[in-house]
Structure formats: structure tokens, C-alpha cells
Amino acid sequence: MNSGLIHELVLANRILSNEGVLDGLGHVSVRNPDKKTSFLMARAIPPVSVTERDIMELDFEGNVIGGSDGKPVSERFLHASIYKKRDDVNAVFHGHHPSMILLSLLGKKLKPVCHLGTFLYQGVPVFKDFEKGSGMLIDSRDVGEKLANALNRKRAILLWAHGYVVVAENLKRVVAQAIYAVVNAEIQIRLLTFGKNIRGISTSLARETMEKGLFAESPLSRVWDHWVHRLHERR
């Protein structure tokens, strides 16, 4: 497996944990560039403790085909189904931040209200179609496919009373989206407490801002280096 990408995936797990958006039950993955029909993610351990030895390779049926011989994450089907449906997606994140759960319960549409949340311009659906007896987990191919279909071509989806999923073209983008989705949600919640239900940033302005203000090489590299530095300071 690609050693550089594995190192970046370990960093992604630790950054997201350090920034408070990835708890002990969340997960992040990346498509295998050397085998487009497989992806890499950590075995079922707390993301904050992930090392290179914990990374496993899985196929789009959720089978472990390489890497660590530990126990795979039960919600690996969430990742597998999205990669299978979306050839434009190369990284997937799922977490359980309280602000995202709160918005899913309020029935309020998550929309871009700050420039770092402009990647949400396509809209954010809410998924409720959990399987009976699943414990509200995306732990089978059937429910994984339902989630992938509900996400459709968008970058983010809320899971009702559960959490959120974001997808992107690479790991650095998915990490940025996971973090700034929470920032955007918290601003929106504060607006709602003041009785302000604003329309949000327009689609055309949001698309332009996303590409220039967040996903361009310079800002994305700067925020990634910032998070890596914060991570190393904590050690």
C-alpha cells in the first residue's frame, strides 16, 4: 500500500480527533489510488490512537483484503457504498459532532453562512432510513447504498439524531470540510438563537468562494499545516 497516503490518513485521524470533530466512534477513509476499487481506513480503534500498523485495505463489498488483520469498523459499508457510487470521491468522513446532530433534530437546513462553509452550497439532505435492528448504524450494504443514494452528488449529508458525513476529492479537503462544517453549523445555530433564519450565501458566490477561499492550494495547505502544528504541540 502507498506509504505516503497511509501516513496522511494517520494524520487525518489524529487531526480530526485533536480538533474535536472526531470522537472514539467516528472514522475517515481514502480511496486507494493504486487500486481504484478499494479504500484504506483504520481498524476499529479510537482514531486518536491510529498508527500506520492499524490501516487496512477494504473492497467495495466491505471485505478486508489487505493491511491490518484487526477488526474492521462496522460502518465500513458507509464508505464502501459511497466510493462505489461516486467515482469523483476519494475521501470520506463520518463523525458525531453535537452541533450537527442538533441541526438534524431541529429540521433546519444546514446551509453556507460563512465563507469556510461554502462547500455546503449544493444543499445538505437528512438521512433517516435506518434499518430496523441496526442501532441506527450504517452497518450493511443495503443501508450503505440507501445512504449513498440519499447523498447523491452532494458533499455532505446529516444522519438524523446520529451525525454527519462529508465527502471530497482528497484527504486534505475532507478534513477541512469535516472541521468547517461544524464551524458553519455552530454559527447557524447561534443565528437561530437570535431568531435569525438567514438565507445563507448564494450558490454562485459560494461556489466561487469554495474554490478560491478554501480549496485552492495555498489556503488548504496553510490550514493543514496549522492543524499538523497544533497536533504536534499537544504531544
LOLO-849232 format. One record per residue: x negated, y negated, z of N, C-alpha, C in turn; residue in three letters; residue number from 1. Coordinates in Angstrom, 2 decimals, always signed. Example, Ala and Ser with C-alpha at 12.3 -4.5 7.8 and 13.67 -1.06 7.14 Angstrom:
BEGIN
     n.X     n.Y     n.Z    ca.X    ca.Y    ca.Z     c.X     c.Y     c.Z residuo num
  -13.19   +5.69   +7.80  -12.30   +4.50   +7.80  -13.20   +3.30   +7.80     ALA   1
  -12.85   +2.25   +7.08  -13.67   +1.06   +7.14  -12.90   -0.03   +7.87     SER   2
END
This chain:
BEGIN
     n.X     n.Y     n.Z    ca.X    ca.Y    ca.Z     c.X     c.Y     c.Z residuo num
   -0.84   +1.20   +0.00   +0.00   +0.00   +0.00   -0.88   -1.25   +0.00     MET   1
   -0.34   -2.36   -0.44   -1.05   -3.63   -0.57   -1.42   -4.17   +0.81     ASN   2
   -2.71   -4.18   +1.14   -3.15   -4.58   +2.48   -2.87   -6.05   +2.77     SER   3
   -3.05   -6.90   +1.74   -2.77   -8.32   +1.93   -1.31   -8.58   +2.23     GLY   4
   -0.43   -7.90   +1.52   +1.01   -8.08   +1.75   +1.42   -7.51   +3.10     LEU   5
   +0.82   -6.40   +3.50   +1.12   -5.84   +4.82   +0.73   -6.82   +5.91     ILE   6
   -0.43   -7.44   +5.77   -0.87   -8.45   +6.75   +0.12   -9.61   +6.82     HIS   7
   +0.59  -10.05   +5.65   +1.56  -11.16   +5.61   +2.89  -10.76   +6.24     GLU   8
   +3.29   -9.50   +6.06   +4.53   -9.01   +6.67   +4.40   -8.95   +8.19     LEU   9
   +3.24   -8.55   +8.68   +3.00   -8.56  +10.13   +3.09   -9.99  +10.65     VAL  10
   +2.46  -10.93   +9.94   +2.54  -12.34  +10.33   +3.99  -12.83  +10.34     LEU  11
   +4.75  -12.44   +9.31   +6.15  -12.87   +9.23   +6.93  -12.40  +10.46     ALA  12
   +6.75  -11.14  +10.85   +7.42  -10.63  +12.05   +7.05  -11.45  +13.28     ASN  13
   +5.77  -11.73  +13.42   +5.31  -12.42  +14.62   +5.67  -13.91  +14.62     ARG  14
   +5.62  -14.55  +13.45   +6.02  -15.95  +13.35   +7.50  -16.10  +13.70     ILE  15
   +8.33  -15.27  +13.10   +9.77  -15.37  +13.34  +10.11  -15.10  +14.80     LEU  16
   +9.38  -14.21  +15.44   +9.57  -13.97  +16.87   +9.11  -15.18  +17.68     SER  17
   +7.94  -15.72  +17.33   +7.37  -16.85  +18.06   +8.24  -18.10  +17.93     ASN  18
   +8.91  -18.26  +16.78   +9.75  -19.43  +16.55  +11.16  -19.24  +17.10     GLU  19
  +11.43  -18.08  +17.68  +12.70  -17.88  +18.38  +13.89  -17.52  +17.52     GLY  20
  +13.65  -17.08  +16.29  +14.78  -16.71  +15.43  +14.88  -15.20  +15.21     VAL  21
  +13.88  -14.45  +15.69  +13.88  -13.00  +15.53  +13.74  -12.36  +16.90     LEU  22
  +14.82  -11.69  +17.34  +14.78  -11.04  +18.64  +14.27   -9.60  +18.49     ASP  23
  +14.41   -8.81  +19.55  +13.88   -7.46  +19.53  +14.57   -6.53  +18.56     GLY  24
  +15.75   -6.93  +18.05  +16.53   -6.06  +17.18  +16.61   -6.55  +15.74     LEU  25
  +16.00   -7.70  +15.44  +16.02   -8.19  +14.06  +14.92   -7.57  +13.23     GLY  26
  +14.91   -7.90  +11.92  +13.91   -7.30  +11.04  +13.73   -8.12   +9.77     HIS  27
  +12.56   -7.97   +9.17  +12.23   -8.65   +7.93  +11.50   -7.66   +7.05     VAL  28
  +11.69   -7.78   +5.74  +11.08   -6.83   +4.80  +10.61   -7.55   +3.55     SER  29
   +9.82   -6.83   +2.75   +9.33   -7.38   +1.48   +9.33   -6.27   +0.44     VAL  30
   +9.67   -6.62   -0.79   +9.62   -5.65   -1.88   +8.18   -5.27   -2.17     ARG  31
   +7.95   -4.01   -2.49   +6.62   -3.53   -2.84   +6.29   -3.97   -4.27     ASN  32
   +5.32   -4.86   -4.46   +5.00   -5.34   -5.81   +4.39   -4.26   -6.70     PRO  33
   +3.84   -3.22   -6.08   +3.22   -2.14   -6.84   +4.21   -1.05   -7.23     ASP  34
   +5.39   -1.09   -6.62   +6.44   -0.13   -6.94   +7.77   -0.83   -6.67     LYS  35
   +8.33   -1.44   -7.70   +9.47   -2.34   -7.53  +10.70   -1.66   -6.95     LYS  36
  +10.71   -0.33   -6.92  +11.87   +0.39   -6.38  +11.66   +0.83   -4.94     THR  37
  +10.77   +0.15   -4.24  +10.58   +0.43   -2.82  +10.29   -0.88   -2.10     SER  38
  +10.36   -0.85   -0.77  +10.09   -2.04   +0.02   +9.37   -1.66   +1.31     PHE  39
   +8.77   -2.66   +1.94   +7.99   -2.46   +3.16   +8.67   -3.15   +4.33     LEU  40
   +8.75   -2.48   +5.46   +9.23   -3.08   +6.69   +8.67   -2.30   +7.88     MET  41
   +8.72   -2.91   +9.05   +8.18   -2.27  +10.24   +9.12   -1.18  +10.73     ALA  42
   +8.53   -0.21  +11.43   +9.34   +0.81  +12.07  +10.15   +0.16  +13.20     ARG  43
  +11.00   +0.93  +13.84  +11.94   +0.39  +14.83  +11.25   +0.09  +16.15     ALA  44
  +10.52   -1.05  +16.17   +9.90   -1.55  +17.39  +10.16   -3.05  +17.45     ILE  45
   +9.95   -3.70  +18.61  +10.15   -5.15  +18.67   +9.25   -5.87  +17.67     PRO  46
   +9.80   -6.78  +16.87   +8.99   -7.47  +15.85   +7.78   -8.20  +16.42     PRO  47
   +7.86   -8.67  +17.66   +6.76   -9.41  +18.25   +5.51   -8.54  +18.42     VAL  48
   +5.68   -7.22  +18.42   +4.54   -6.33  +18.64   +4.10   -5.57  +17.38     SER  49
   +4.64   -5.95  +16.23   +4.33   -5.25  +14.97   +2.86   -5.43  +14.59     VAL  50
   +2.23   -4.32  +14.17   +0.87   -4.35  +13.63   +0.89   -3.68  +12.25     THR  51
   -0.24   -3.70  +11.58   -0.34   -3.07  +10.25   +0.01   -1.58  +10.30     GLU  52
   -0.30   -0.93  +11.41   -0.03   +0.51  +11.54   +1.46   +0.84  +11.62     ARG  53
   +2.29   -0.18  +11.87   +3.74   +0.04  +12.06   +4.54   -0.13  +10.78     ASP  54
   +3.89   -0.50   +9.68   +4.60   -0.77   +8.43   +4.85   +0.54   +7.67     ILE  55
   +6.09   +0.70   +7.22   +6.45   +1.87   +6.43   +7.01   +1.45   +5.08     MET  56
   +6.94   +2.35   +4.14   +7.50   +2.13   +2.81   +8.79   +2.93   +2.69     GLU  57
   +9.84   +2.29   +2.16  +11.14   +2.95   +2.01  +11.65   +2.79   +0.59     LEU  58
  +12.46   +3.74   +0.13  +13.09   +3.61   -1.18  +14.48   +2.99   -1.02     ASP  59
  +15.18   +2.81   -2.13  +16.45   +2.10   -2.10  +17.60   +2.96   -1.58     PHE  60
  +17.30   +4.20   -1.19  +18.29   +5.04   -0.52  +18.06   +5.03   +0.99     GLU  61
  +17.06   +4.28   +1.43  +16.76   +4.19   +2.85  +15.85   +5.28   +3.37     GLY  62
  +15.22   +6.03   +2.46  +14.31   +7.11   +2.86  +12.90   +6.57   +3.05     ASN  63
  +12.23   +7.06   +4.09  +10.83   +6.70   +4.32   +9.97   +7.51   +3.36     VAL  64
   +9.14   +6.82   +2.56   +8.33   +7.51   +1.56   +6.83   +7.25   +1.73     ILE  65
   +6.46   +6.49   +2.77   +5.05   +6.23   +3.00   +4.82   +5.36   +4.21     GLY  66
   +3.56   +5.20   +4.58   +3.20   +4.35   +5.70   +3.43   +5.02   +7.04     GLY  67
   +3.86   +4.24   +8.03   +4.06   +4.74   +9.39   +5.03   +5.92   +9.42     SER  68
   +4.74   +6.87  +10.30   +5.65   +8.01  +10.45   +6.59   +7.84  +11.64     ASP  69
   +6.76   +6.60  +12.11   +7.66   +6.33  +13.22   +9.12   +6.34  +12.79     GLY  70
   +9.99   +5.95  +13.72  +11.43   +5.92  +13.45  +11.78   +4.67  +12.65     LYS  71
  +12.52   +4.80  +11.54  +12.90   +3.61  +10.76  +14.04   +2.84  +11.42     PRO  72
  +14.17   +1.58  +11.08  +15.25   +0.74  +11.57  +16.59   +1.26  +11.03     VAL  73
  +17.61   +1.34  +11.88  +18.90   +1.89  +11.45  +19.54   +1.02  +10.36     SER  74
  +19.28   -0.30  +10.39  +19.88   -1.20   +9.41  +19.01   -1.38   +8.16     GLU  75
  +18.14   -0.42   +7.90  +17.32   -0.48   +6.68  +18.18   -0.49   +5.43     ARG  76
  +19.42   +0.01   +5.52  +20.31   +0.04   +4.36  +20.73   -1.36   +3.94     PHE  77
  +20.73   -2.30   +4.88  +20.98   -3.71   +4.55  +19.94   -4.18   +3.54     LEU  78
  +18.69   -3.90   +3.82  +17.59   -4.32   +2.94  +17.63   -3.54   +1.62     HIS  79
  +17.76   -2.21   +1.73  +17.74   -1.35   +0.54  +18.81   -1.76   -0.46     ALA  80
  +20.01   -2.01   +0.03  +21.13   -2.34   -0.87  +20.95   -3.68   -1.56     SER  81
  +20.38   -4.64   -0.84  +20.15   -5.96   -1.45  +19.07   -5.87   -2.52     ILE  82
  +17.97   -5.18   -2.22  +16.91   -5.03   -3.23  +17.44   -4.29   -4.47     TYR  83
  +18.28   -3.30   -4.24  +18.81   -2.52   -5.36  +19.70   -3.37   -6.26     LYS  84
  +20.46   -4.27   -5.66  +21.39   -5.10   -6.43  +20.74   -6.35   -7.00     LYS  85
  +19.73   -6.90   -6.31  +19.17   -8.20   -6.68  +17.71   -8.08   -7.08     ARG  86
  +17.44   -8.04   -8.38  +16.04   -7.94   -8.80  +15.29   -9.27   -8.64     ASP  87
  +16.02  -10.36   -8.29  +15.38  -11.64   -8.04  +14.91  -11.77   -6.59     ASP  88
  +15.31  -10.85   -5.74  +14.99  -10.90   -4.31  +13.76  -10.05   -4.01     VAL  89
  +12.78  -10.65   -3.33  +11.57   -9.93   -2.95  +11.31   -9.95   -1.44     ASN  90
  +12.21  -10.57   -0.68  +12.07  -10.58   +0.78  +13.46  -10.75   +1.40     ALA  91
  +13.69  -10.05   +2.51  +14.99  -10.06   +3.20  +14.76  -10.19   +4.70     VAL  92
  +15.59  -11.01   +5.35  +15.54  -11.20   +6.80  +16.92  -11.00   +7.39     PHE  93
  +16.96  -10.39   +8.57  +18.21  -10.30   +9.33  +17.93  -10.56  +10.81     HIS  94
  +18.65  -11.52  +11.38  +18.49  -11.85  +12.80  +19.83  -12.17  +13.45     GLY  95
  +19.77  -12.50  +14.73  +20.98  -12.62  +15.54  +21.02  -13.93  +16.34     HIS  96
  +20.55  -15.02  +15.75  +20.49  -16.27  +16.50  +21.88  -16.72  +16.94     HIS  97
  +22.04  -17.17  +18.20  +23.36  -17.56  +18.72  +24.06  -18.64  +17.90     PRO  98
  +23.31  -19.58  +17.34  +23.95  -20.65  +16.56  +24.63  -20.10  +15.31     SER  99
  +24.02  -19.11  +14.70  +24.61  -18.51  +13.50  +25.85  -17.69  +13.87     MET 100
  +25.79  -16.99  +14.99  +26.95  -16.22  +15.46  +28.09  -17.18  +15.79     ILE 101
  +27.76  -18.29  +16.44  +28.79  -19.27  +16.82  +29.53  -19.79  +15.58     LEU 102
  +28.80  -20.14  +14.54  +29.45  -20.65  +13.33  +30.32  -19.57  +12.68     LEU 103
  +29.87  -18.33  +12.72  +30.69  -17.25  +12.14  +32.00  -17.09  +12.88     SER 104
  +31.99  -17.32  +14.21  +33.19  -17.18  +15.02  +34.11  -18.39  +14.90     LEU 105
  +33.52  -19.56  +14.70  +34.31  -20.78  +14.58  +35.08  -20.84  +13.26     LEU 106
  +34.62  -20.06  +12.30  +35.26  -20.12  +10.99  +34.89  -21.37  +10.21     GLY 107
  +33.79  -21.99  +10.58  +33.31  -23.18   +9.89  +32.27  -22.78   +8.85     LYS 108
  +32.37  -23.34   +7.66  +31.42  -23.02   +6.61  +30.06  -23.61   +6.93     LYS 109
  +29.03  -22.77   +6.89  +27.67  -23.25   +7.03  +27.28  -23.94   +5.73     LEU 110
  +26.92  -25.20   +5.82  +26.61  -25.97   +4.62  +25.38  -26.83   +4.86     LYS 111
  +24.70  -27.25   +3.81  +23.48  -28.04   +4.00  +23.77  -29.43   +4.53     PRO 112
  +23.25  -29.71   +5.73  +23.45  -31.03   +6.34  +22.12  -31.71   +6.61     VAL 113
  +21.01  -31.06   +6.25  +19.69  -31.68   +6.36  +18.82  -31.19   +5.21     CYS 114
  +17.75  -31.90   +4.89  +17.01  -31.56   +3.67  +16.36  -30.19   +3.75     HIS 115
  +16.01  -29.72   +4.95  +15.39  -28.41   +5.08  +16.41  -27.27   +5.05     LEU 116
  +17.69  -27.63   +5.03  +18.73  -26.62   +4.90  +19.38  -26.63   +3.52     GLY 117
  +18.74  -27.31   +2.56  +19.37  -27.47   +1.26  +19.46  -26.18   +0.45     THR 118
  +18.71  -25.14   +0.84  +18.81  -23.86   +0.14  +20.18  -23.20   +0.35     PHE 119
  +20.99  -23.76   +1.25  +22.33  -23.24   +1.53  +23.39  -23.81   +0.58     LEU 120
  +22.96  -24.55   -0.43  +23.90  -25.27   -1.29  +24.87  -24.36   -2.04     TYR 121
  +24.51  -23.11   -2.25  +25.38  -22.19   -3.00  +26.60  -21.75   -2.21     GLN 122
  +26.60  -22.03   -0.91  +27.65  -21.55   -0.02  +27.19  -20.33   +0.76     GLY 123
  +27.81  -20.11   +1.92  +27.43  -19.01   +2.79  +28.68  -18.23   +3.18     VAL 124
  +28.90  -17.07   +2.57  +30.07  -16.26   +2.93  +29.92  -15.65   +4.32     PRO 125
  +31.04  -15.13   +4.84  +31.04  -14.45   +6.13  +31.48  -13.01   +5.91     VAL 126
  +30.65  -12.07   +6.35  +30.93  -10.64   +6.17  +31.61  -10.09   +7.41     PHE 127
  +32.75   -9.39   +7.21  +33.49   -8.80   +8.32  +33.78   -7.32   +8.11     LYS 128
  +33.38   -6.78   +6.97  +33.83   -5.45   +6.56  +32.93   -4.34   +7.13     ASP 129
  +32.80   -4.33   +8.46  +32.00   -3.30   +9.11  +32.75   -1.97   +9.08     PHE 130
  +32.00   -0.88   +9.10  +32.63   +0.44   +9.12  +33.06   +0.81  +10.53     GLU 131
  +34.20   +1.46  +10.66  +34.67   +1.92  +11.96  +33.68   +2.91  +12.54     LYS 132
  +33.33   +2.71  +13.81  +32.39   +3.60  +14.47  +30.94   +3.26  +14.26     GLY 133
  +30.66   +2.16  +13.54  +29.27   +1.79  +13.24  +28.64   +0.91  +14.30     SER 134
  +29.46   +0.42  +15.26  +28.93   -0.53  +16.23  +28.58   -1.85  +15.59     GLY 135
  +29.28   -2.20  +14.49  +29.03   -3.44  +13.75  +27.62   -3.50  +13.17     MET 136
  +27.06   -2.34  +12.86  +25.74   -2.29  +12.25  +25.85   -1.98  +10.75     LEU 137
  +24.86   -2.43  +10.00  +24.79   -2.11   +8.57  +23.89   -0.87   +8.47     ILE 138
  +24.45   +0.28   +8.87  +23.62   +1.47   +9.06  +23.96   +2.62   +8.12     ASP 139
  +24.54   +2.28   +6.96  +24.80   +3.31   +5.95  +24.73   +2.67   +4.57     SER 140
  +24.58   +3.50   +3.54  +24.52   +2.98   +2.18  +25.83   +2.30   +1.78     ARG 141
  +26.96   +2.87   +2.22  +28.25   +2.30   +1.84  +28.43   +0.88   +2.36     ASP 142
  +28.17   +0.67   +3.65  +28.36   -0.67   +4.20  +27.26   -1.60   +3.72     VAL 143
  +26.06   -1.06   +3.45  +25.00   -1.87   +2.88  +25.39   -2.42   +1.52     GLY 144
  +26.01   -1.58   +0.70  +26.47   -2.02   -0.62  +27.57   -3.07   -0.49     GLU 145
  +28.46   -2.91   +0.49  +29.52   -3.91   +0.71  +28.90   -5.26   +1.06     LYS 146
  +27.88   -5.23   +1.91  +27.22   -6.47   +2.29  +26.52   -7.11   +1.09     LEU 147
  +25.81   -6.30   +0.31  +25.11   -6.82   -0.87  +26.10   -7.44   -1.86     ALA 148
  +27.26   -6.82   -2.01  +28.28   -7.36   -2.91  +28.85   -8.66   -2.38     ASN 149
  +29.01   -8.75   -1.05  +29.54   -9.98   -0.44  +28.53  -11.12   -0.56     ALA 150
  +27.24  -10.80   -0.42  +26.19  -11.80   -0.60  +26.17  -12.28   -2.04     LEU 151
  +26.39  -11.37   -2.97  +26.41  -11.67   -4.40  +25.08  -12.31   -4.81     ASN 152
  +25.10  -13.50   -5.42  +23.87  -14.14   -5.90  +23.39  -15.25   -4.96     ARG 153
  +23.94  -15.30   -3.75  +23.61  -16.38   -2.82  +22.35  -16.06   -2.01     LYS 154
  +21.89  -17.06   -1.26  +20.67  -16.92   -0.47  +20.94  -16.56   +0.99     ARG 155
  +22.17  -16.68   +1.44  +22.45  -16.44   +2.85  +23.87  -15.93   +3.04     ALA 156
  +24.06  -15.17   +4.11  +25.38  -14.69   +4.48  +25.43  -14.55   +6.01     ILE 157
  +26.56  -14.91   +6.60  +26.78  -14.70   +8.02  +27.46  -13.36   +8.23     LEU 158
  +27.09  -12.67   +9.29  +27.79  -11.46   +9.70  +28.63  -11.81  +10.92     LEU 159
  +29.92  -11.69  +10.80  +30.85  -12.14  +11.84  +30.50  -11.53  +13.20     TRP 160
  +30.29  -12.42  +14.19  +30.00  -12.01  +15.57  +28.73  -11.18  +15.68     ALA 161
  +27.87  -11.24  +14.68  +26.69  -10.37  +14.65  +25.40  -11.14  +14.36     HIS 162
  +25.36  -11.93  +13.31  +24.12  -12.62  +12.97  +24.12  -13.16  +11.56     GLY 163
  +22.97  -13.12  +10.92  +22.86  -13.66   +9.56  +21.78  -12.96   +8.78     TYR 164
  +21.87  -13.10   +7.46  +20.90  -12.54   +6.53  +20.50  -13.64   +5.56     VAL 165
  +19.20  -13.74   +5.28  +18.74  -14.63   +4.21  +17.82  -13.84   +3.29     VAL 166
  +17.83  -14.21   +2.02  +17.00  -13.54   +1.01  +16.24  -14.60   +0.22     VAL 167
  +15.09  -14.19   -0.32  +14.27  -15.15   -1.06  +13.34  -14.43   -2.03     ALA 168
  +12.61  -15.24   -2.78  +11.71  -14.72   -3.80  +10.40  -14.19   -3.22     GLU 169
  +10.05  -14.59   -2.01   +8.82  -14.12   -1.37   +8.93  -14.27   +0.14     ASN 170
   +7.93  -13.73   +0.84   +7.97  -13.72   +2.31   +7.94  -15.13   +2.91     LEU 171
   +7.09  -15.99   +2.38   +6.99  -17.32   +2.97   +8.31  -18.08   +2.84     LYS 172
   +8.97  -17.92   +1.72  +10.27  -18.58   +1.55  +11.32  -17.99   +2.49     ARG 173
  +11.32  -16.68   +2.65  +12.35  -16.09   +3.51  +12.13  -16.48   +4.97     VAL 174
  +10.86  -16.60   +5.38  +10.57  -17.06   +6.74  +11.06  -18.50   +6.92     VAL 175
  +10.77  -19.35   +5.96  +11.23  -20.74   +6.03  +12.76  -20.81   +6.07     ALA 176
  +13.41  -20.03   +5.26  +14.88  -20.04   +5.24  +15.45  -19.54   +6.57     GLN 177
  +14.87  -18.49   +7.13  +15.36  -17.95   +8.40  +15.27  -18.99   +9.50     ALA 178
  +14.16  -19.74   +9.53  +13.95  -20.76  +10.56  +14.83  -21.98  +10.33     ILE 179
  +14.85  -22.48   +9.09  +15.57  -23.71   +8.83  +17.08  -23.51   +8.70     TYR 180
  +17.53  -22.29   +8.48  +18.96  -22.02   +8.55  +19.47  -22.30   +9.95     ALA 181
  +18.67  -21.93  +10.96  +19.04  -22.19  +12.35  +18.99  -23.69  +12.66     VAL 182
  +17.95  -24.37  +12.19  +17.87  -25.82  +12.38  +19.11  -26.50  +11.80     VAL 183
  +19.46  -26.12  +10.57  +20.62  -26.69   +9.90  +21.90  -26.39  +10.68     ASN 184
  +22.05  -25.15  +11.14  +23.26  -24.75  +11.89  +23.39  -25.53  +13.18     ALA 185
  +22.28  -25.75  +13.87  +22.34  -26.47  +15.14  +22.71  -27.93  +14.94     GLU 186
  +22.23  -28.54  +13.85  +22.65  -29.91  +13.52  +24.13  -29.94  +13.21     ILE 187
  +24.60  -28.95  +12.43  +26.02  -28.91  +12.08  +26.89  -28.72  +13.31     GLN 188
  +26.47  -27.88  +14.24  +27.23  -27.66  +15.47  +27.30  -28.94  +16.30     ILE 189
  +26.20  -29.67  +16.35  +26.21  -30.95  +17.08  +27.16  -31.93  +16.43     ARG 190
  +27.18  -31.97  +15.12  +28.13  -32.84  +14.42  +29.57  -32.47  +14.77     LEU 191
  +29.83  -31.17  +14.83  +31.18  -30.72  +15.16  +31.58  -31.11  +16.58     LEU 192
  +30.63  -31.11  +17.51  +30.95  -31.50  +18.89  +31.30  -32.98  +18.98     THR 193
  +30.82  -33.77  +18.00  +31.17  -35.19  +17.94  +32.42  -35.41  +17.08     PHE 194
  +33.05  -34.33  +16.66  +34.25  -34.45  +15.85  +33.98  -34.78  +14.40     GLY 195
  +32.73  -34.55  +13.95  +32.35  -34.87  +12.59  +32.24  -33.59  +11.76     LYS 196
  +33.12  -33.41  +10.81  +33.05  -32.25   +9.91  +32.71  -32.76   +8.52     ASN 197
  +31.41  -33.10   +8.33  +31.00  -33.78   +7.10  +30.94  -32.81   +5.92     ILE 198
  +30.94  -33.37   +4.73  +30.93  -32.55   +3.52  +29.59  -31.89   +3.26     ARG 199
  +28.53  -32.46   +3.76  +27.19  -31.92   +3.52  +26.56  -32.53   +2.28     GLY 200
  +25.35  -32.11   +1.99  +24.59  -32.62   +0.85  +25.13  -32.03   -0.44     ILE 201
  +25.26  -32.86   -1.46  +25.84  -32.41   -2.72  +24.98  -31.32   -3.36     SER 202
  +25.61  -30.53   -4.21  +24.93  -29.41   -4.85  +23.72  -29.87   -5.67     THR 203
  +23.89  -30.90   -6.48  +22.79  -31.35   -7.34  +21.62  -31.88   -6.53     SER 204
  +21.91  -32.67   -5.48  +20.84  -33.21   -4.65  +20.19  -32.10   -3.83     LEU 205
  +20.99  -31.16   -3.36  +20.45  -30.05   -2.56  +19.52  -29.18   -3.39     ALA 206
  +19.91  -28.86   -4.62  +19.07  -28.02   -5.47  +17.72  -28.69   -5.74     ARG 207
  +17.76  -29.97   -6.04  +16.53  -30.72   -6.29  +15.65  -30.77   -5.04     GLU 208
  +16.28  -31.04   -3.89  +15.54  -31.17   -2.64  +14.94  -29.83   -2.21     THR 209
  +15.67  -28.75   -2.41  +15.17  -27.42   -2.08  +13.86  -27.14   -2.81     MET 210
  +13.83  -27.43   -4.09  +12.66  -27.13   -4.90  +11.47  -28.05   -4.59     GLU 211
  +11.74  -29.32   -4.30  +10.66  -30.28   -4.11  +10.29  -30.45   -2.64     LYS 212
  +11.27  -30.38   -1.75  +11.02  -30.69   -0.35  +10.71  -29.50   +0.53     GLY 213
  +10.97  -28.28   +0.05  +10.72  -27.10   +0.87   +9.96  -26.01   +0.13     LEU 214
  +10.38  -25.69   -1.10   +9.81  -24.55   -1.80   +8.62  -24.87   -2.67     PHE 215
   +8.30  -26.16   -2.86   +7.08  -26.50   -3.60   +5.86  -25.99   -2.84     ALA 216
   +4.77  -25.77   -3.54   +3.59  -25.13   -2.93   +3.07  -25.88   -1.71     GLU 217
   +3.00  -27.20   -1.80   +2.41  -27.97   -0.70   +3.24  -27.90   +0.58     SER 218
   +4.54  -28.25   +0.57   +5.28  -28.18   +1.84   +5.40  -26.78   +2.39     PRO 219
   +5.57  -25.79   +1.52   +5.73  -24.42   +2.02   +4.43  -23.92   +2.66     LEU 220
   +3.29  -24.23   +2.05   +2.01  -23.83   +2.62   +1.77  -24.54   +3.95     SER 221
   +2.17  -25.80   +4.04   +1.95  -26.57   +5.27   +2.76  -26.00   +6.43     ARG 222
   +4.04  -25.69   +6.18   +4.84  -25.17   +7.29   +4.38  -23.76   +7.67     VAL 223
   +3.96  -22.95   +6.69   +3.45  -21.62   +7.00   +2.19  -21.72   +7.88     TRP 224
   +1.25  -22.59   +7.49   +0.03  -22.78   +8.27   +0.36  -23.31   +9.67     ASP 225
   +1.36  -24.16   +9.77   +1.82  -24.69  +11.07   +2.30  -23.56  +11.96     HIS 226
   +3.11  -22.65  +11.41   +3.64  -21.54  +12.21   +2.54  -20.56  +12.59     TRP 227
   +1.59  -20.32  +11.68   +0.47  -19.43  +11.99   -0.36  -20.02  +13.13     VAL 228
   -0.62  -21.33  +13.08   -1.39  -22.01  +14.12   -0.67  -21.91  +15.46     HIS 229
   +0.63  -22.13  +15.47   +1.41  -22.02  +16.71   +1.36  -20.59  +17.26     ARG 230
   +1.40  -19.64  +16.37   +1.34  -18.23  +16.78   +0.00  -17.93  +17.46     LEU 231
   -1.10  -18.40  +16.86   -2.42  -18.13  +17.41   -2.65  -18.88  +18.73     HIS 232
   -2.02  -20.05  +18.87   -2.14  -20.81  +20.12   -1.52  -20.07  +21.29     GLU 233
   -0.49  -19.25  +21.00   +0.22  -18.53  +22.06   -0.56  -17.32  +22.56     ARG 234
   -1.57  -16.88  +21.84   -2.29  -15.66  +22.20   -3.29  -15.93  +23.34     ARG 235
END
